[in-house]
Amino acid sequence: MTIHGEYYKLRHKAMVLKDDGDYDLGSGEMNPAIFEEFIGLLFDSDLLPVVWEPFAANPRTLEIADESEIELLAQSLEPKHPRILQADSTKQGPGKKIGGVLFHPPYLGTAPLSSHKDDMSLLVTLNRYTNALQKVVSFVNMRLVSGGLVCAVGRDYRYQGISISIPGVYLDLFCERGYSLEAVWSSEPDVITIFRRI
């Protein structure tokens, strides 16, 4: 079975995460239950309790990390919290080894999440968007420990008349670099793919 076939099989029976609605999808936030469930996986796998969030959109993840005794290394082009480092994750990765990655980039062609000229949503083609994500994944490869986990949050949508599957982009980005697909979760409208570094 191809990796895409395995993905659709897992997606068909995906675990649906609880949703209390305490977030704003329009501003790039995600269901906090996604990060909470991911932290549980990190602890179950006995991984280094350090997570890199290269596209930090919601300071709530910092609160969840603190409550769970996880060190969160959060970066953003325009930080919304003083503990989020102002940095371009296509040019700068985490400065230490990490056990996990919370991967939730802006989507191609959606409303920009910042006024910064390098906001990924402003890229005009899927090829340029994918190339930018590859740069971020190269930092993941440098710092993620063996067996480390990636929680990639994305969705299917239409842009300029074409269908785009962000989870499909993630499959290519990570599985072609030696990651295994571990699980698929659902939190409408997002699909969460969990990868493990082999």
N, C-alpha and C positions, 0 to 999 in steps of 0.2 A: 504494500500500500504506500502511495506517495505521502509526503508530509502534509500536503493540502488535503488529501483524503482522510488522513488521521485527524487533522484539525476539524473537518466537518463532522466526523463521527463523534469527536469529543464535544463539539459545539451543540450537537443535537441533544446531548444529555448533560449539558452544562449545569453546574451548581448555580442557583440563583441567589445572589447575595441580598441580605436585608437592606432596605432602603427607607430611611426616615425623612428623606427629602431636605435635609439640612445642608444644602449646598447649591451653588448656582452654576449649572452647566454652561450658560451663556458667557461666563467669565473664565471658562477653562477649568473650573473645579470638577472634581469627581466625587463619587460616593465614598465617604470616609471608610465605609465597611470594606472597601477593596484593600486599603492599606492595612486595616486591622487584621484581615484574613491573611494577608501576605506576611505580616509579622509573625503570625502563628506558624506559618510554614517555615520561616527562618529558624524559629526556636525548635520546631519539631525536627529539623535537619541538623541541629546543633552547629549552625553556621555563625561566623563572626558577626556580632550584633551591630554592624555598621552598614547603613544603606545610603546610596547615592541617589538623589533626585535631581536629574539634570535640567528639568523644566518645571521648577517649583511654581505652582499657580495659587496654592492655597496654604496659608500658614497653619491650618488645622492639622496638616501632616506633622508639623513640629510638635504640636500638643500631644498627638497620638504617640509619637516616638518617645517623648519625655515620659508619658504615662507607662510605656512599655519597656523603658530603659534601653532604647535603641538610640544609637548615635546617628542622626540624620545629617548628611552633608548635602544641603540644598543649594541650588544655583538657579538664577533667573537673570534675564536681560534687564528687567525692571522689578527688583525685589519688592514684595509687599510686607516685608518684616525685616527688622535689623539683623536677624540671625540667618537670613538667606543671602548668600554671597552673590554680588553682582558679577556675573561672568557669562560668556558665550560658551555653551557646552560643546559647540563644534570646534572650539579652539583650546578649551581648558577642561580637564577632567578632575576627578577627586585626587587629593594629595596623599592618599593612603590606601591600603588594601580594604576591600569592601566585601561583605557577604551577600549583599543584594542590591538590586537596582529597581527603583520605581520609575518606569519609562512611560511618560504621558506627554508627548510633544504636542505643540499646536498642530492643527491639521491644515494641509494644503488648501488654500482657497477660502478658508473660513475667515470670519472677522478677526483682525489682528488682536492679540492679547496684550500688546504693548505698542508704544509709538516708536520703538527702536527700529532702525533701518534693517537690521538683520533678523527680524522676527520671521520664523520659518513659514508662517502662513502667507507671507508675501511672495514667496518663490512662485514662479509662473508655470513650471512644468513638474510633472510627477518625477521625471528623471533628476531634476535639480533637487527636489525635495528628498528623494531617496539618497542622493549623494551626500546631502547634509546630514541625514540620519546615520549614514555609514561612518562619518567622522566621529559622531558621538559614540557609536558602537566600538570604534577603535579604542576609545578611552575605557570603555567597559572591559574590553579584552585585556587591557594593560593592568587593571586593578582588581577585577573580580576573581575571587579565590576559586580553586577547583571545587566543583560541586555547588558553586554559588548560584543564586536564583535571580531571574529577571521577571518582574511583573509588568507586562506591557499592556497598556490600556488604549483601546482604539475602537473605531466603529466603521460601518459601511455607510457611504453617502454618495451623492452625485455632485460633480464639479464640472462646469462647462459642458454639460450634456453627457459626461462619461461617468460610469460607476467606479468608485474607488473603494477598495477594501484595505483599510489601514491594518487590520489583523493579518491580511495576506502579505502586506509589505513587511511586517514583523517576521512572518514565517521565513521569508527569503533572507532578511537581514541576519537573523540569528541561526537558523538551522544550517545555512550555507557556511557558517563559521564554527560548526561543531557543537552546537547546543542541541539538547533534546527537548521536545515538546512534552511538558509534564502534565498540564491540565488546561482546561478552558472553563472560565466562569462567565456569568452574565449579570450585568447591572444596567438595564435599559437606559439609554440606547447603546451603552458601551459593552464591548466584549473584552474580556481579560484573558490574555494568553500568558501562561507561566512556562518559562524556559529554564533549563538547568545547564550550567557549563560542565561539559564532560571532561 
